[in-house]
Amino acid sequence: MNTNLISKEENIAKFTLVFTADEFEDAIIDAYKKNKDKFSIDGFRKGKAPRKIIENNYGEDIFYDEALNDLLNKAYPEAVVELDLEVVANPQLEVDEVKKGEDITVTATVQLFPEVEIKNYKNLEVTKVASEVTDTDIEADLERIQKSQARLETVEGRKTQEGDTVVIDFNGSIDGKHFDGGKAENFELKLGSGQFIPGFEDQLIGKDAGEEVDVKVTFPENYNAKDLAGKDALFETKIHEIKVEVLPEIDDELASDVSEFETLAELKADVKKNLEKNAKDRDEAQMKNELLDKLCEVNEVDVPAAMVEDEIDRMVNEMNQQLTYQGLSLDQYMQLLGQTISDVREGAREDAKKRVAMRILIRAVVAKESIEATEAELEEELQKFADQYGQSIEQVKKVMGEENLRFFAEDVKTRKAIDFMFDNAKLVEKKEEAEAEESK
């Protein structure tokens, strides 16, 4: 395969991919081998008809489309890397007439990442944020640690209360018929947690251990299991035990149990240090977000429609993943909102434009300041990714391929560009704080 760049101007590139007759013939053979089992021809067992017979029956070009697609799927990404093009949308492809025994020329027209001459990116005013860690913050974190070490103890001689954990058996039915997932034994349920459908937990408050309770509830209309949604149900429930949460003392013993420290004082100091680091990270993230907003405000950029649509696709996919994690589908979510997928996409459009504009401007800063990702920085980024998925860097490099590895380098350069702008920003006090200082 030969590649030739025809033109590159106004963020549009045009290039050709030329496949030799032999390359196309090999691809046709592969397409025949993959698809021969799909053809039934008289006189031959299914999958045993020779290629020539299939072509005679269905046309000489029966395997052309798949053969060409296979060639392009491999050659196009390689051509983009070879020509050093940063493509932001799927290509428009024009295929010259395909003739057996002749080379095939495919012309690709692609939208490139816009090149912007950026001017305003230094000395951007950003509101200074400097959060303080208070004694109350430290105590709250120690209480969080304390609660993480809580244990449940059985209590006797009193009725259930909100906040108790009850050990129960239950068996649900609708119109006298039991249903899948409606039965459990020795299940621990914290009353007031909202873990079960509305009304279930409330009916177990004020009961005794050993008591049997008929819990009557109605499944929500938007319940995940559509065969149960909106229906009345009866849960025959028996309370075996009532348990309460017992918290350990916040003392040296707790400190030694949850950390490498021997004393509470040491644990407090460590908690304070971590809270201060987290606060500093949050403050810096907030200031950098404001910085990027200012960057978009003071620089004009034409955002390609194709990039906006791709960004909307990403945003919708992110939303779908979050909803799936919460037990909802995108369709169910849209029904709840009374919206269509078009409404969701349109609602995301302005945010998508801003994201794309931000990405274009950051890339312009990278170019203007000649920011590069060093080999060590790239290796560090790859190591983080490899650790996340329990793989070696070599495995990641092999799986990702050269094209995808470029994204890691871009991430490093993006981070360095934002750090550069932040280091060169003008931090200003909040307006109300500045006025208060002046009035003193």
VEXMARMI-576212 format. One record per residue (C-alpha): residue number from 1; x negated, y negated, z negated. Coordinates in steps of 0.1 Angstrom, whole numbers. Layout:
BEGIN
- mitor  xx  yy  zz
- NUM  X  Y  Z
...
This chain:
BEGIN
- mitor  xx  yy  zz
- 1  0  0  0
- 2  -13  -34  9
- 3  -2  -67  -6
- 4  -4  -102  9
- 5  7  -135  -7
- 6  25  -156  19
- 7  33  -187  -1
- 8  34  -201  -37
- 9  50  -234  -42
- 10  77  -251  -63
- 11  78  -221  -86
- 12  87  -197  -58
- 13  63  -171  -44
- 14  67  -150  -14
- 15  46  -119  -7
- 16  47  -87  14
- 17  42  -51  4
- 18  32  -29  33
- 19  36  9  30
- 20  18  32  55
- 21  38  58  74
- 22  20  85  54
- 23  30  69  21
- 24  66  67  32
- 25  65  103  44
- 26  52  115  11
- 27  80  96  -7
- 28  106  112  16
- 29  92  146  7
- 30  95  138  -30
- 31  131  125  -25
- 32  140  157  -7
- 33  126  179  -35
- 34  145  159  -61
- 35  178  160  -43
- 36  180  192  -23
- 37  201  210  -50
- 38  229  185  -44
- 39  235  197  -8
- 40  258  226  2
- 41  253  237  38
- 42  268  267  55
- 43  243  295  59
- 44  221  284  30
- 45  223  289  -7
- 46  227  257  -26
- 47  194  239  -29
- 48  177  262  -3
- 49  185  242  29
- 50  153  229  46
- 51  148  192  48
- 52  153  192  86
- 53  187  209  83
- 54  199  184  57
- 55  187  155  79
- 56  205  170  110
- 57  237  172  90
- 58  236  140  71
- 59  214  118  92
- 60  176  113  95
- 61  177  85  70
- 62  195  104  42
- 63  164  102  20
- 64  151  68  31
- 65  167  47  4
- 66  155  68  -25
- 67  120  71  -10
- 68  117  34  -6
- 69  131  27  -41
- 70  105  51  -56
- 71  77  33  -37
- 72  89  -1  -48
- 73  94  8  -84
- 74  57  17  -86
- 75  42  -8  -62
- 76  61  -40  -71
- 77  48  -43  -107
- 78  13  -35  -95
- 79  16  -62  -68
- 80  28  -88  -94
- 81  -3  -81  -116
- 82  -27  -80  -86
- 83  -14  -114  -73
- 84  -14  -128  -109
- 85  23  -139  -107
- 86  44  -146  -137
- 87  78  -136  -125
- 88  110  -146  -145
- 89  137  -128  -125
- 90  144  -98  -103
- 91  130  -103  -68
- 92  149  -108  -36
- 93  138  -81  -12
- 94  140  -80  26
- 95  131  -47  43
- 96  120  -47  79
- 97  136  -21  101
- 98  126  14  90
- 99  113  35  118
- 100  99  70  114
- 101  62  73  118
- 102  56  35  114
- 103  44  13  85
- 104  72  -4  64
- 105  70  -40  54
- 106  90  -54  25
- 107  91  -91  18
- 108  96  -101  -18
- 109  107  -136  -29
- 110  104  -143  -66
- 111  111  -171  -91
- 112  79  -180  -111
- 113  75  -193  -146
- 114  78  -231  -141
- 115  46  -252  -143
- 116  52  -283  -163
- 117  29  -313  -168
- 118  34  -319  -205
- 119  26  -353  -221
- 120  42  -355  -255
- 121  31  -328  -279
- 122  6  -344  -302
- 123  15  -366  -332
- 124  51  -355  -333
- 125  68  -366  -365
- 126  79  -338  -387
- 127  96  -341  -421
- 128  73  -328  -448
- 129  86  -299  -468
- 130  69  -288  -501
- 131  90  -265  -522
- 132  81  -260  -559
- 133  83  -227  -577
- 134  101  -233  -610
- 135  102  -212  -642
- 136  138  -204  -633
- 137  126  -190  -600
- 138  101  -168  -618
- 139  127  -156  -643
- 140  151  -148  -615
- 141  125  -126  -598
- 142  116  -108  -630
- 143  153  -101  -635
- 144  154  -87  -599
- 145  125  -64  -609
- 146  144  -55  -641
- 147  175  -46  -622
- 148  155  -24  -598
- 149  145  -3  -629
- 150  180  0  -643
- 151  193  34  -652
- 152  229  48  -655
- 153  241  61  -688
- 154  273  79  -696
- 155  297  61  -720
- 156  326  76  -739
- 157  356  64  -758
- 158  366  35  -736
- 159  384  29  -703
- 160  367  20  -670
- 161  358  -16  -664
- 162  346  -36  -633
- 163  309  -30  -629
- 164  311  5  -642
- 165  299  34  -620
- 166  324  63  -620
- 167  317  98  -609
- 168  348  110  -590
- 169  362  137  -568
- 170  387  124  -541
- 171  407  139  -513
- 172  426  117  -489
- 173  456  124  -469
- 174  480  106  -445
- 175  516  118  -444
- 176  505  148  -463
- 177  477  158  -439
- 178  440  156  -449
- 179  416  140  -425
- 180  378  143  -418
- 181  356  122  -441
- 182  383  118  -467
- 183  370  142  -492
- 184  340  142  -516
- 185  330  156  -550
- 186  309  140  -578
- 187  307  108  -558
- 188  292  78  -577
- 189  312  46  -570
- 190  304  13  -586
- 191  337  -5  -593
- 192  338  -39  -578
- 193  311  -32  -553
- 194  335  -33  -523
- 195  320  0  -511
- 196  355  15  -504
- 197  384  1  -485
- 198  403  -28  -502
- 199  424  -18  -532
- 200  407  16  -539
- 201  384  5  -566
- 202  409  -18  -583
- 203  432  12  -590
- 204  404  30  -609
- 205  399  2  -634
- 206  415  8  -669
- 207  413  46  -666
- 208  398  73  -689
- 209  372  99  -681
- 210  391  131  -671
- 211  421  112  -658
- 212  436  120  -624
- 213  448  90  -603
- 214  468  88  -571
- 215  451  59  -553
- 216  474  44  -526
- 217  457  22  -499
- 218  462  10  -464
- 219  433  12  -440
- 220  424  -21  -424
- 221  437  -27  -388
- 222  400  -31  -376
- 223  388  0  -394
- 224  360  19  -375
- 225  380  51  -372
- 226  408  41  -349
- 227  429  71  -358
- 228  430  58  -394
- 229  433  21  -387
- 230  464  4  -402
- 231  477  36  -418
- 232  488  42  -454
- 233  468  68  -472
- 234  469  87  -505
- 235  437  97  -523
- 236  440  123  -551
- 237  412  112  -574
- 238  397  126  -606
- 239  374  106  -628
- 240  347  128  -643
- 241  324  103  -659
- 242  321  66  -667
- 243  285  52  -665
- 244  271  18  -673
- 245  239  2  -660
- 246  213  -1  -687
- 247  185  -26  -681
- 248  150  -22  -695
- 249  134  -50  -716
- 250  113  -75  -697
- 251  81  -68  -715
- 252  46  -53  -711
- 253  60  -18  -707
- 254  81  -29  -677
- 255  51  -47  -662
- 256  30  -15  -664
- 257  58  6  -650
- 258  63  -15  -618
- 259  28  -28  -611
- 260  -9  -24  -616
- 261  -8  -49  -644
- 262  -8  -40  -681
- 263  9  -71  -695
- 264  40  -92  -688
- 265  18  -123  -686
- 266  -2  -108  -657
- 267  30  -97  -639
- 268  44  -133  -643
- 269  12  -148  -628
- 270  14  -124  -598
- 271  52  -131  -594
- 272  44  -168  -594
- 273  16  -164  -568
- 274  38  -144  -545
- 275  67  -168  -548
- 276  44  -198  -540
- 277  31  -180  -509
- 278  67  -172  -498
- 279  78  -208  -504
- 280  48  -221  -484
- 281  55  -197  -455
- 282  92  -208  -455
- 283  83  -245  -457
- 284  59  -241  -428
- 285  84  -222  -407
- 286  110  -249  -414
- 287  85  -276  -403
- 288  75  -257  -372
- 289  111  -253  -362
- 290  116  -290  -365
- 291  84  -296  -345
- 292  97  -274  -317
- 293  130  -292  -317
- 294  111  -325  -314
- 295  90  -311  -286
- 296  122  -304  -266
- 297  136  -338  -274
- 298  106  -358  -261
- 299  98  -337  -230
- 300  121  -332  -200
- 301  120  -298  -183
- 302  141  -283  -155
- 303  152  -249  -168
- 304  156  -222  -140
- 305  191  -207  -141
- 306  177  -172  -137
- 307  157  -176  -169
- 308  188  -189  -188
- 309  208  -158  -176
- 310  180  -135  -187
- 311  178  -152  -221
- 312  216  -149  -225
- 313  213  -112  -217
- 314  187  -109  -245
- 315  209  -127  -269
- 316  239  -106  -262
- 317  218  -74  -266
- 318  205  -87  -299
- 319  241  -94  -310
- 320  251  -59  -299
- 321  223  -43  -319
- 322  232  -63  -350
- 323  269  -53  -347
- 324  260  -16  -342
- 325  240  -18  -374
- 326  271  -31  -391
- 327  293  -4  -377
- 328  310  -25  -350
- 329  308  -24  -312
- 330  306  -56  -291
- 331  341  -48  -277
- 332  355  -46  -313
- 333  338  -78  -323
- 334  352  -96  -293
- 335  387  -83  -300
- 336  384  -97  -336
- 337  374  -131  -322
- 338  400  -130  -294
- 339  372  -136  -269
- 340  358  -120  -237
- 341  322  -112  -228
- 342  323  -143  -206
- 343  333  -164  -236
- 344  304  -149  -256
- 345  279  -156  -228
- 346  291  -192  -223
- 347  290  -198  -260
- 348  253  -187  -260
- 349  244  -208  -229
- 350  232  -240  -246
- 351  211  -221  -272
- 352  196  -200  -244
- 353  187  -232  -224
- 354  169  -246  -255
- 355  150  -213  -260
- 356  139  -212  -224
- 357  129  -249  -224
- 358  109  -243  -256
- 359  91  -214  -241
- 360  82  -234  -209
- 361  69  -263  -230
- 362  48  -241  -253
- 363  33  -224  -222
- 364  25  -259  -209
- 365  6  -267  -241
- 366  -13  -234  -238
- 367  -24  -244  -203
- 368  -32  -280  -212
- 369  -53  -271  -242
- 370  -69  -240  -224
- 371  -57  -218  -253
- 372  -67  -181  -249
- 373  -62  -149  -268
- 374  -95  -134  -279
- 375  -102  -97  -277
- 376  -102  -95  -315
- 377  -69  -114  -317
- 378  -53  -91  -291
- 379  -66  -60  -309
- 380  -52  -73  -342
- 381  -18  -78  -325
- 382  -18  -44  -310
- 383  -28  -28  -343
- 384  2  -44  -361
- 385  25  -30  -334
- 386  8  4  -335
- 387  11  6  -373
- 388  48  -3  -371
- 389  54  28  -349
- 390  28  51  -365
- 391  6  52  -334
- 392  -30  45  -324
- 393  -39  15  -304
- 394  -50  38  -276
- 395  -15  54  -275
- 396  1  20  -274
- 397  -21  9  -245
- 398  -13  41  -226
- 399  24  38  -231
- 400  28  1  -226
- 401  8  -3  -194
- 402  -12  -33  -182
- 403  19  -54  -174
- 404  35  -50  -208
- 405  2  -56  -226
- 406  2  -91  -212
- 407  31  -99  -235
- 408  9  -93  -266
- 409  -16  -118  -253
- 410  12  -143  -246
- 411  25  -139  -282
- 412  -10  -147  -295
- 413  -13  -178  -273
- 414  22  -190  -282
- 415  14  -187  -319
- 416  -19  -206  -314
- 417  -2  -233  -294
- 418  24  -239  -322
- 419  -4  -239  -348
- 420  -23  -265  -327
- 421  7  -288  -324
- 422  15  -284  -361
- 423  -21  -293  -370
- 424  -18  -324  -349
- 425  17  -334  -361
- 426  24  -364  -382
- 427  40  -352  -415
- 428  64  -378  -429
- 429  82  -379  -463
- 430  120  -373  -464
- 431  138  -406  -459
- 432  155  -406  -493
- 433  122  -397  -511
- 434  104  -425  -493
- 435  131  -450  -503
- 436  130  -438  -539
- 437  92  -443  -540
- 438  96  -478  -526
- 439  122  -488  -552
- 440  100  -479  -581
